[in-house]
C-alpha cells in the first residue's frame, strides 16, 4: 500500500499543454488509495475538461469562486479546500502561475487556495526551454522554495514547441513517486521498527469453550496504522478480532492464546525500536484444557486456573535499546496503580485508561487516556476517537525519543 493511501490530495491545474497528463495523474493518485479533489485555473479548461477530471476523481472540480451553472451562485470555499488537503500539488505549474504564487497575486480560485493552504505544497513546472531558463522564472523557483514549497523538477525532452530541452513536466508516475519518496524520508519513524500487541487472548477450557474478554483490538490496530503512517515498519501481533488492516508497512501475526502471544512477542522484540503492548491478555488460563467437550452434567463446574506469563514484565526484564510502552485499564486508584505498573515492569511510558470514564474501554470508538512517563510526568487527554488517541500516544513517544 502506498504512503498516499487515505491521504487527501488537492491537485491544482494551470493552463499549460501538459495539463492533458493530469487525467493520468488523478488515476494514479486514486490507484494509490488517495482522496483527490481538483482545482483549475479558468484558462486550464482549454487543455482538459473538468468533466474528465471530475469523473476520474469522483469529486466536483472547482474552477471559480462560484458555481457558474448555479443561479444562486454557490461559493467554493478556498479556505476549506486548503484545510482539507494533506498535500497540494500544482501540476503543471506555468511560469505565469508561479510568478503569481511567488508574489502573492490572488486573481483566481487556485491562487486563493494556495495562499490559504496549511499543508505541504509541491509544484511541477512545465514550459518551453527559454521560459524555463529565464531569469524571472529562476527567481520564482528560488522564492517559492524559500516559502518551503517543494519543486518537482522538470525533465528534458521534446517540448510542445518542437524544441528539445529542459522544461517538460515530470511524468505522472514520476510525480507520484517523487511525492511518496519525499513524504517517507520526512516521516519521524522512518527506519524504525515497532512491535504492537492487540486484541484479547482466548484460553481454552475445552475444544469449544474458552476464557476471554471483551477487547475488540481497535486501539491496537489504530496504533499500528498510526505507526505505519509515520514511516515505521510494524509487526502487529493480534489475538482474535474482527479488526482488519492492509498496509505495506504492517505485518499481521494472528495468535489465539497468551502463550502464543508471548512466544511471538519474544521472537521479534530483540529487533524492534519501540514496543507497545496494548493487548488485553488473559491473566489466568485453565491449568489443564480438556481434549473433549465437557458435558453438562452437574449444576456447577470447578476449573483450576493458573497464571499466564506476564508478557510486558518479561520484555521489561530483557529490554536494552527498546522504548517499551504498556497499558493499564483500571477501575480504582488509577494513577497509583498505573505508576506502580510503570516501575515494576520497567516501562518508558504507560497509557492509563479507566472504565469509570464514559466513552472509554472495550468495544468503544473512543478512548480517554492519561500518559505517564518514566519520570512520572502525567499528561491527561480529553475523550477522543481511538484514531486521535493513537496519534497522541505516538507524538509523546517521538517527543521522548528525541528528548
ABEGO torsion letter per residue (X at the ends): XBAABGBBBBBBBBBBAAAAAAAAAAAAAAAAGBBBBBBBBAAAAAABBAAAAAAAAGBBBBABABBAABAAGBBBBAAAAAAABABBBBOBBBAAAAAAAAAGBBABAAAAAAAABABBBBBBBBBBAAAAABAAAAAAAAAAAAAGBBBBBBBBEBBAAGBBEBGBBBBAAAAAAAAAAAAAAABAABGBBBBBBBEBBBBBABAABBBBBABAGAAAAAAAAAAAAAGBBBBBBBBBBABBBBBAABBBBBBABAAAAAAAAAAAAAABABBBBABBBBABBBABBBABBBBBABABBBBBBBBBBBAAAAAAAABBABBBBBBBBBABGAAAAAAAAAAAAGBABBBBBBAABBGBEBGBABBBBBBBBAAGBBBBBBBBBAAAAAAAAAAAAAAAAAX
